[in-house]
């Protein structure tokens, strides 16, 4: 009997140990997986878009800007070379050594004709450019009128004019007070009310109020 109980106790202890080891292994696996996920998130955050880090993106941006700068400089040099070639073609160097009077006169005449031709070409190009500018302005105005991109004027509220009948009805009301200058009119009415002719006083008062409202 005692042997049987001892055997059961040993089996229970083994089961407890197995369960504890299994629990510890599971916790360790969960911690490892959470750590790996955190590392992956940090790596992704560092890499950014396109799988590039901040340093690589910065270096790539600098390389692109440097390449664009070099291309612009090369294009500028090419334009300057073309300009110099055109100037040399249109204005060749002078070679007047060993020429007599007649040859010099012919040389000057040829230069004059060449300059005259260049001036005519310059005038033609200026006229073409001016015409193109006018066409561009006309097309821009048409486009703006079609799209309606003109600046809208600021509209202000305008008070509606009051009719004569309404003014008479308002002036006849006992509690009517005009918006502006009513204090002066009231004081004038009080001063004139001391006189004997009340009809003249009321006429002057209503006339002044009508002009004030207008």
FIMIPA-816925 format. One record per atom (N, C-alpha, C): residue in one letter; z, x, y. Coordinates in steps of 0.02 Angstrom, whole numbers, padded with zeros to 5 digits, always signed. Atoms other than C-alpha are relative to their C-alpha. Layout:
! FIMIPA-816925
aZXY...
END
This chain:
! FIMIPA-816925
x+00000+00042-00060x+00000+00000+00000x+00000+00044+00063x-00003-00046-00057x+00046+00139+00119x-00065+00038+00008x+00065-00036-00003x-00113+00233+00075x-00054-00045+00031x+00050+00046-00026x-00216+00078+00114x+00008-00008+00076x-00013+00006-00071x-00133+00057+00285x-00020+00064+00038x+00019-00063-00031x-00158+00241+00325x-00076+00006+00005x+00073-00002+00000x-00341+00225+00279x-00028-00045+00055x+00023+00046-00053x-00362+00074+00394x+00013+00029+00070x-00016-00030-00064x-00276+00166+00536x-00049+00055+00018x+00049-00054-00012x-00392+00315+00517x-00068-00029+00018x+00065+00031-00015x-00544+00202+00514x-00001-00029+00072x-00003+00028-00068x-00486+00114+00674x-00004+00056+00053x+00003-00056-00047x-00460+00281+00762x-00071+00028+00005x+00070-00024-00001x-00634+00338+00711x-00045-00048+00039x+00041+00050-00037x-00708+00175+00777x+00013+00006+00075x-00017-00008-00071x-00614+00197+00942x-00032+00062+00030x+00031-00062-00024x-00674+00376+00957x-00076-00008+00009x+00072+00010-00004x-00853+00323+00922x-00018-00043+00061x+00013+00043-00059x-00844+00185+01052x+00010+00038+00065x-00014-00039-00060x-00767+00303+01180x-00056+00050+00014x+00055-00048-00010x-00900+00435+01151x-00064-00034+00021x+00060+00038-00020x-01036+00304+01163x+00004-00022+00073x-00009+00021-00069x-00962+00240+01326x-00010+00059+00048x+00008-00059-00043x-00953+00415+01399x-00072+00022+00004x+00071-00019-00001x-01131+00453+01349x-00041-00048+00043x+00036+00050-00041x-01191+00291+01430x+00013+00012+00074x-00016-00014-00071x-01100+00330+01593x-00036+00062+00024x+00034-00061-00019x-01172+00505+01593x-00075-00011+00010x+00071+00016-00008x-01347+00437+01567x-00014-00038+00065x+00009+00038-00062x-01326+00314+01710x+00006+00045+00061x-00007-00047-00057x-01264+00451+01827x-00061+00045+00006x+00059-00044-00002x-01409+00563+01779x-00061-00037+00027x+00058+00039-00023x-01537+00425+01807x+00005-00015+00074x-00009+00014-00072x-01462+00379+01977x-00013+00063+00041x+00012-00063-00036x-01465+00563+02028x-00075+00016+00003x+00072-00013+00000x-01647+00579+01976x-00037-00046+00048x+00032+00047-00047x-01695+00423+02073x+00013+00020+00072x-00016-00022-00068x-01606+00489+02227x-00041+00061+00019x+00041-00060-00014x-01696+00655+02214x-00072-00019+00012x+00069+00022-00010x-01863+00566+02196x-00009-00032+00068x+00005+00031-00065x-01829+00461+02350x+00002+00052+00056x-00003-00053-00050x-01782+00615+02449x-00064+00040+00003x+00063-00037+00001x-01938+00707+02393x-00055-00040+00032x+00052+00042-00029x-02047+00560+02440x+00008-00005+00076x-00012+00003-00071x-01964+00548+02609x-00021+00066+00035x+00020-00064-00030x-01993+00733+02640x-00075+00008+00002x+00072-00010+00004x-02173+00728+02586x-00036-00044+00051x+00032+00044-00047x-02219+00579+02694x-00065-00029-00027x+00062+00031+00020x-02390+00498+02693x-00048+00052-00027x+00050-00045+00028x-02526+00575+02590x+00028+00054-00044x-00031-00051+00042x-02403+00677+02488x+00007+00067+00032x-00006-00063-00036x-02389+00811+02624x+00068+00003+00034x-00064-00009-00035x-02229+00882+02695x-00013+00007+00075x+00007-00005-00072x-02194+00897+02880x-00032+00066+00021x+00028-00065-00017x-02236+01081+02883x-00075+00002-00013x+00072+00000+00015x-02403+01054+02797x-00039-00044+00048x+00034+00043-00048x-02447+00909+02911x-00007+00035+00068x+00003-00036-00064x-02404+01014+03064x-00053+00055-00002x+00049-00054+00006x-02508+01160+03000x-00071-00028-00003x+00066+00031+00003x-02654+01045+02958x-00022-00025+00069x+00016+00023-00067x-02646+00969+03132x-00020+00058+00045x+00018-00059-00040x-02648+01142+03212x-00068+00027-00019x+00066-00024+00022x-02797+01192+03106x-00056-00044+00026x+00052+00047-00025x-02894+01035+03155x-00011+00010+00075x+00007-00010-00072x-02856+01061+03340x-00034+00066+00016x+00033-00065-00011x-02907+01244+03330x-00074-00003-00015x+00071+00007+00017x-03069+01199+03244x-00038-00039+00053x+00033+00039-00053x-03109+01067+03375x-00007+00042+00064x+00003-00043-00058x-03069+01192+03513x-00056+00052-00007x+00054-00049+00012x-03185+01322+03436x-00069-00032+00005x+00064+00035-00004x-03324+01194+03419x-00019-00015+00073x+00014+00013-00070x-03307+01145+03602x-00020+00064+00037x+00018-00063-00033x-03311+01327+03657x-00071+00022-00020x+00067-00018+00022x-03466+01360+03551x-00053-00044+00032x+00048+00045-00033x-03552+01207+03622x-00008+00018+00074x+00005-00021-00071x-03510+01265+03799x-00040+00064+00006x+00040-00062-00002x-03580+01438+03763x-00074-00014-00010x+00070+00018+00013x-03738+01360+03694x-00032-00031+00061x+00027+00030-00060x-03760+01255+03850x-00013+00052+00054x+00010-00053-00050x-03737+01408+03961x-00061+00043-00017x+00059-00039+00020x-03866+01506+03860x-00064-00038+00014x+00060+00040-00014x-03991+01364+03872x-00014-00004+00075x+00009+00003-00073x-03960+01353+04059x-00029+00066+00026x+00026-00065-00022x-03989+01539+04084x-00073+00010-00022x+00070-00006+00022x-04148+01534+03979x-00046-00043+00042x+00042+00043-00041x-04214+01388+04080x-00009+00029+00070x+00006-00031-00067x-04175+01476+04245x-00047+00060-00002x+00045-00057+00005x-04262+01634+04186x-00073-00022-00008x+00068+00025+00009x-04412+01531+04133x-00029-00028+00064x+00024+00031-00061x-04424+01435+04295x-00003+00049+00059x-00001-00049-00055x-04382+01583+04409x-00002+00070-00030x+00005-00067+00030x-04449+01745+04334x+00019+00054+00050x-00020-00054-00046x-04391+01911+04408x-00059+00023+00043x+00052-00024-00046x-04484+01980+04558x-00024+00070-00020x+00031-00065+00015x-04604+02123+04528x-00053+00012+00053x+00046-00007-00057x-04682+02168+04695x-00012+00074+00016x+00011-00071-00013x-04683+02357+04682x-00074+00018-00011x+00070-00023+00006x-04855+02433+04712x-00051-00053+00016x+00047+00052-00018x-04934+02273+04782x-00021+00009+00073x+00024-00005-00069x-05044+02273+04937x+00011-00067+00036x-00012+00059-00042x-05048+02142+05076x-00030-00062-00031x+00033+00058+00029x-05171+02026+04991x+00036-00024-00063x-00035+00019+00061x-05081+02030+04826x+00069-00032+00015x-00063+00030-00020x-04916+01993+04913x-00010-00071+00025x+00014+00068-00024x-04993+01843+05001x-00014-00048-00058x+00014+00042+00059x-05059+01776+04836x+00064-00014-00039x-00063+00009+00036x-04888+01804+04757x+00043-00052+00036x-00040+00047-00038x-04802+01709+04897x-00029-00071-00006x+00031+00066+00008x-04928+01566+04883x+00016-00030-00068x-00016+00025+00067x-04899+01554+04697x+00073-00022-00005x-00071+00020-00001x-04711+01551+04725x+00010-00066+00038x-00006+00062-00039x-04731+01417+04856x-00022-00060-00040x+00024+00055+00041x-04833+01308+04740x+00050-00016-00056x-00049+00010+00054x-04705+01334+04602x+00063-00036+00026x-00059+00033-00030x-04560+01286+04717x-00016-00072+00018x+00021+00068-00017x-04656+01135+04776x-00001-00045-00062x+00001+00038+00062x-04683+01079+04597x+00071-00015-00025x-00069+00011+00021x-04499+01103+04557x+00035-00052+00042x-00031+00050-00043x-04446+01001+04708x-00025-00070-00016x+00026+00066+00019x-04562+00860+04657x+00031-00024-00065x-00033+00019+00062x-04489+00862+04482x+00073-00020+00012x-00070+00017-00017x-04313+00861+04555x+00004-00069+00031x+00000+00067-00032x-04355+00710+04663x-00012-00055-00052x+00014+00050+00052x-04428+00618+04513x+00062-00012-00044x-00060+00008+00042x-04272+00652+04409x+00055-00036+00037x-00050+00035-00039x-04159+00595+04550x-00015-00075+00004x+00018+00070-00002x-04256+00433+04565x+00012-00034-00067x-00013+00028+00066x-04245+00405+04377x+00075-00012-00011x-00072+00007+00009x-04058+00435+04376x+00028-00057+00043x-00023+00054-00043x-04032+00318+04524x-00020-00068-00029x+00022+00063+00030x-04133+00183+04438x+00041-00017-00062x-00042+00012+00059x-04035+00205+04277x+00071-00022+00020x-00066+00022-00024x-03871+00191+04374x+00000-00072+00023x+00005+00070-00022x-03929+00029+04454x-00005-00047-00060x+00005+00042+00060x-03979-00041+04284x+00067-00005-00036x-00066+00001+00033x-03810+00009+04211x+00048-00046+00037x-00044+00043-00039x-03719-00077+04354x-00018-00073-00008x+00021+00070+00011x-03823-00235+04333x+00021-00026-00068x-00020+00021+00067x-03792-00241+04146x+00076-00008-00005x-00073+00007+00000x-03606-00212+04174x+00022-00064+00034x-00018+00063-00035x-03599-00355+04299x-00018-00061-00043x+00018+00056+00044x-03692-00470+04179x+00049-00007-00058x-00049+00003+00054x-03574-00423+04038x+00067-00028+00023x-00064+00026-00027x-03422-00457+04146x-00006-00075+00014x+00008+00071-00014x-03493-00625+04200x-00003-00041-00064x+00002+00037+00063x-03526-00674+04019x+00069-00004-00031x-00067+00000+00031x-03354-00622+03957x+00053-00030+00045x-00049+00028-00046x-03265-00683+04113x+00059+00045+00011x-00054-00049-00010x-03166-00525+04147x+00015+00011+00074x-00016-00007-00070x-03158-00552+04334x+00073-00016+00013x-00070+00012-00017x-02988-00549+04413x+00007-00069+00031x-00010+00068-00025x-02927-00725+04442x+00041+00003+00065x-00040+00001-00062x-02868-00760+04620x+00065-00037-00009x-00066+00032+00002x-02689-00811+04651x-00005-00066+00038x+00003+00066-00031x-02685-00997+04685x+00069-00019+00026x-00063+00021-00030x-02551-01057+04803x+00002-00076+00007x-00009+00073-00007x-02481-01231+04811x-00007-00019+00074x+00010+00025-00068x-02537-01327+04964x+00031-00070+00004x-00032+00066-00009x-02435-01473+05029x-00052-00052+00017x+00046+00054-00013x-02526-01637+05028x+00012-00029+00070x-00011+00030-00067x-02557-01710+05202x+00028-00070-00006x-00032+00066+00000x-02449-01860+05239x-00040-00048+00044x+00038+00050-00038x-02533-02018+05298x+00040-00024+00060x-00033+00024-00061x-02495-02096+05467x+00048-00057-00014x-00044+00056+00016x-02422-02254+05391x+00065+00025-00031x-00061-00026+00031x-02302-02153+05285x+00045+00035+00051x-00040-00032-00052x-02248-02050+05436x+00036-00052+00042x-00032+00052-00040x-02214-02208+05534x+00057-00033-00038x-00054+00031+00040x-02115-02283+05391x+00060+00046-00006x-00055-00047+00005x-02013-02125+05371x+00037+00009+00066x-00033-00008-00065x-01980-02108+05557x+00040-00061+00019x-00037+00062-00015x-01924-02289+05565x+00064-00006-00041x-00060+00004+00041x-01794-02259+05429x+00060+00027+00038x-00059-00021-00040x-01615-02241+05498x+00025+00069-00020x-00027-00064+00024x-01570-02089+05390x-00053+00055-00004x+00054-00049+00004x-01733-01994+05414x+00014+00059+00045x-00010-00063-00037x-01716-01812+05467x-00059+00046-00017x+00056-00045+00015x-01870-01699+05483x+00025+00067-00025x-00018-00062+00033x-01873-01533+05391x+00014+00056+00050x-00007-00056-00047x-01891-01415+05540x+00010-00026+00070x-00011+00018-00069x-01827-01428+05716x+00034-00066+00011x-00031+00066-00008x-01729-01587+05684x+00061+00002+00044x-00060-00004-00042x-01574-01524+05772x-00018-00005+00074x+00021+00003-00070x-01667-01498+05936x-00021-00070+00019x+00022+00068-00014x-01745-01670+05924x+00059-00047+00007x-00058+00044-00003x-01579-01753+05890x+00039+00012+00064x-00035-00014-00062x-01498-01663+06036x-00038-00028+00060x+00039+00028-00055x-01642-01713+06149x+00006-00075+00003x-00008+00072+00000x-01626-01893+06093x+00068-00021+00028x-00067+00017-00026x-01439-01891+06129x+00003+00009+00075x+00000-00009-00073x-01469-01821+06303x-00038-00056+00035x+00039+00052-00032x-01604-01947+06340x+00027-00070-00011x-00028+00067+00013x-01506-02091+06266x+00047-00024+00055x-00043+00019-00055x-01393-02087+06419x-00038-00036+00055x+00041+00033-00051x-01539-02148+06525x-00005-00075-00015x+00003+00073+00007x-01575-02332+06550x-00060-00022-00041x+00062+00022+00032x-01752-02338+06478x+00002+00023-00073x-00004-00017+00070x-01725-02341+06288x-00069+00001-00033x+00067+00001+00030x-01910-02379+06249x-00035+00067+00008x+00031-00065-00011x-01969-02217+06327x+00033+00053-00044x-00036-00048+00042x-01834-02121+06232x-00024-00003-00072x+00022+00007+00069x-01885-02191+06063x-00072+00023-00009x+00070-00021+00004x-02070-02160+06099x-00005+00076-00001x+00002-00073-00002x-02039-01978+06145x+00028+00030-00064x-00031-00026+00060x-01927-01951+05995x-00047-00005-00060x+00046+00008+00057x-02052-02022+05869x-00063+00043+00008x+00059-00043-00011x-02197-01928+05951x+00015+00073-00017x-00018-00069+00016x-02105-01762+05938x+00009+00011-00075x-00008-00007+00073x-02060-01794+05756x-00068+00001-00035x+00067+00002+00030x-02241-01835+05714x-00036+00067+00009x+00031-00065-00012x-02302-01674+05796x+00034+00055-00041x-00036-00050+00039x-02166-01574+05708x-00021-00002-00073x+00021+00006+00070x-02220-01641+05538x-00071+00022-00010x+00068-00023+00006x-02401-01604+05571x-00003+00076-00001
END
